[in-house]
Amino acid sequence: MKYKIFLYFILFLVYSCSFYSFKGSLPPNVHSVFIPPVINSTSEYKITNILNNEVTSALISNNLLSIADLYNADSQLDITVKSINDKPDVYNLQNEDFEVVEQWKLNVGVKIVWHNIINSEIIIDKEISDWAMYNNSGIDISSDNIDNDSDGLIDSADSDEYGSPREAAIRIVANKIVERIVNELTSTW
């Protein structure tokens, strides 16, 4: 008898867990999303292109929501780049008279607003930010000896560290922001 109960319990667990998915726990009536072009209130145009492409790709590859046009979507995800700031992070004494900035920290702030079109409700209204490091030596970021995205990997050991320093930092921080956006969307469920 105990064996039968145990077997039923195991079958119940296997059956219950086999149907779990992120998509099944969306807010009611939300099955698709319209993503208008990213609005950029800064002068840095490259991040807009990266965000436009990567947000859509991330939603499709994670099978979170189907992408639809405005007239067929259940929801709309508005993304606005609010700020991009380069801040000196590490200084080096060039000579006794002055210091030189050796490393920069690129900070990007983004506002996301996710609307439920059917219910005319705002699901998410949040500002998020992230950062990446780069140096101003002009060398390729893959040989700068900096962990540019703080993932514990440096240079050739890190697949996303390539290209000119500042452009690579923009790409790295944009990808980190896309991850944060996907996390925000899934954390509301």
C-alpha positions as CSV (number, residue, x, y, z in Angstrom):
1,M,0.0,0.0,0.0
2,K,2.8,2.5,0.9
3,Y,4.5,1.6,-2.4
4,K,1.3,2.5,-4.3
5,I,1.0,5.8,-2.6
6,F,4.6,6.6,-3.2
7,L,4.2,5.6,-6.9
8,Y,1.1,7.9,-7.2
9,F,3.0,10.7,-5.6
10,I,5.9,10.3,-8.0
11,L,3.6,10.2,-11.0
12,F,1.8,13.3,-9.7
13,L,5.1,15.2,-9.4
14,V,6.2,14.2,-12.9
15,Y,2.9,15.0,-14.4
16,S,2.6,18.4,-12.6
17,C,6.1,19.5,-13.4
18,S,6.1,18.5,-17.1
19,F,3.6,21.2,-18.1
20,Y,5.4,24.1,-16.5
21,S,6.4,26.9,-18.8
22,F,7.0,30.7,-18.6
23,K,4.5,31.3,-21.3
24,G,1.7,29.6,-19.4
25,S,1.8,32.1,-16.5
26,L,1.5,35.4,-18.5
27,P,-0.9,38.0,-17.2
28,P,-4.4,37.2,-18.4
29,N,-5.2,38.0,-22.0
30,V,-1.5,38.7,-22.8
31,H,-0.1,36.3,-25.5
32,S,1.6,38.7,-27.8
33,V,3.6,41.9,-27.7
34,F,4.2,44.8,-30.1
35,I,7.7,46.4,-29.7
36,P,7.9,49.8,-31.3
37,P,11.3,51.2,-32.2
38,V,13.4,52.1,-29.1
39,I,13.2,55.8,-28.3
40,N,16.6,57.3,-27.7
41,S,16.8,60.6,-25.7
42,T,20.6,60.6,-25.9
43,S,23.1,61.3,-28.7
44,E,24.4,57.7,-28.8
45,Y,22.6,56.0,-31.7
46,K,24.4,52.6,-31.7
47,I,22.7,51.4,-28.6
48,T,19.3,52.0,-30.2
49,N,20.0,49.6,-33.0
50,I,21.4,46.9,-30.6
51,L,18.3,47.1,-28.3
52,N,15.9,47.1,-31.2
53,N,17.4,43.8,-32.5
54,E,18.3,42.1,-29.3
55,V,15.0,42.6,-27.3
56,T,13.0,41.0,-30.2
57,S,15.5,38.2,-30.5
58,A,15.5,37.5,-26.8
59,L,11.7,37.3,-26.6
60,I,11.6,35.0,-29.6
61,S,14.4,32.7,-28.5
62,N,13.0,32.4,-25.0
63,N,9.5,31.8,-26.4
64,L,8.1,34.3,-23.9
65,L,5.6,36.2,-26.1
66,S,4.8,36.1,-29.8
67,I,5.8,39.3,-31.6
68,A,2.9,41.0,-33.4
69,D,2.1,44.3,-35.0
70,L,0.2,47.0,-33.1
71,Y,-3.2,46.0,-34.4
72,N,-2.9,42.3,-33.5
73,A,-0.9,42.6,-30.2
74,D,-2.2,42.1,-26.7
75,S,0.5,44.2,-25.2
76,Q,3.1,46.8,-26.0
77,L,6.6,47.2,-24.7
78,D,8.0,50.7,-24.9
79,I,11.8,51.1,-24.3
80,T,13.4,54.5,-23.9
81,V,17.2,55.1,-23.5
82,K,17.3,57.8,-20.9
83,S,21.0,58.3,-20.3
84,I,24.4,57.2,-21.3
85,N,27.3,58.4,-19.2
86,D,31.0,57.8,-19.4
87,K,32.5,58.2,-15.9
88,P,36.2,57.9,-15.0
89,D,36.8,54.8,-12.9
90,V,40.5,54.2,-12.6
91,Y,43.2,56.9,-12.7
92,N,46.9,56.6,-13.3
93,L,49.5,59.1,-12.3
94,Q,51.1,60.1,-15.5
95,N,53.8,62.2,-13.9
96,E,53.9,64.3,-10.7
97,D,51.8,67.0,-12.2
98,F,48.6,65.3,-13.4
99,E,46.6,62.0,-13.5
100,V,45.2,60.3,-16.6
101,V,42.0,58.3,-16.8
102,E,42.9,54.7,-17.4
103,Q,39.5,53.0,-17.3
104,W,36.0,54.3,-17.9
105,K,32.7,53.0,-16.7
106,L,29.9,53.3,-19.2
107,N,26.5,53.6,-17.5
108,V,23.2,53.3,-19.4
109,G,19.8,54.0,-18.1
110,V,16.6,52.7,-19.8
111,K,12.9,53.1,-19.0
112,I,10.6,50.2,-19.9
113,V,6.8,50.4,-19.9
114,W,4.8,47.3,-20.7
115,H,1.2,48.0,-21.4
116,N,-1.7,45.5,-21.5
117,I,-3.5,46.9,-24.5
118,I,-6.7,44.8,-23.9
119,N,-7.2,46.0,-20.3
120,S,-5.6,49.4,-20.8
121,E,-3.3,48.7,-17.8
122,I,0.4,49.2,-17.3
123,I,2.0,46.0,-16.3
124,I,5.5,47.4,-15.8
125,D,6.8,51.0,-15.5
126,K,10.4,50.8,-14.4
127,E,13.8,52.4,-15.0
128,I,16.7,50.0,-15.1
129,S,20.4,50.7,-15.6
130,D,23.6,48.7,-16.1
131,W,27.2,49.3,-16.9
132,A,30.4,48.0,-18.6
133,M,34.1,48.9,-18.3
134,Y,36.5,50.0,-21.0
135,N,39.8,51.7,-21.3
136,N,40.9,54.5,-23.6
137,S,44.1,52.9,-24.9
138,G,42.6,52.4,-28.3
139,I,43.5,48.7,-28.4
140,D,41.0,46.0,-29.0
141,I,38.9,45.2,-25.9
142,S,39.9,41.5,-26.2
143,S,43.4,42.3,-25.0
144,D,42.8,45.1,-22.4
145,N,43.1,42.8,-19.3
146,I,39.8,44.2,-17.9
147,D,36.7,42.2,-17.0
148,N,34.6,44.5,-19.0
149,D,31.2,43.1,-18.0
150,S,32.0,41.7,-14.5
151,D,31.3,38.1,-15.4
152,G,34.6,36.8,-14.1
153,L,36.0,36.2,-17.6
154,I,38.8,38.3,-19.1
155,D,39.7,39.0,-22.7
156,S,39.9,35.9,-25.0
157,A,38.1,33.8,-22.3
158,D,35.0,36.0,-22.7
159,S,33.1,35.6,-25.9
160,D,31.6,39.1,-25.8
161,E,34.8,41.0,-25.4
162,Y,35.8,42.0,-28.9
163,G,36.0,45.2,-30.9
164,S,37.0,48.8,-30.1
165,P,36.7,49.6,-26.4
166,R,33.8,52.0,-26.3
167,E,31.7,50.3,-29.0
168,A,32.3,47.0,-27.3
169,A,31.2,48.5,-23.9
170,I,28.0,49.8,-25.6
171,R,27.3,46.3,-27.0
172,I,28.0,44.6,-23.6
173,V,25.8,47.0,-21.6
174,A,23.0,46.7,-24.2
175,N,23.1,42.9,-23.9
176,K,23.0,43.2,-20.1
177,I,20.0,45.5,-20.3
178,V,18.2,43.1,-22.6
179,E,18.7,40.4,-20.0
180,R,17.3,42.7,-17.4
181,I,14.3,43.5,-19.5
182,V,13.5,39.8,-20.0
183,N,13.9,39.2,-16.3
184,E,11.5,42.1,-15.6
185,L,9.0,40.7,-18.0
186,T,9.1,37.2,-16.4
187,S,9.2,38.5,-12.8
188,T,5.8,40.0,-13.1
189,W,4.1,36.7,-13.8
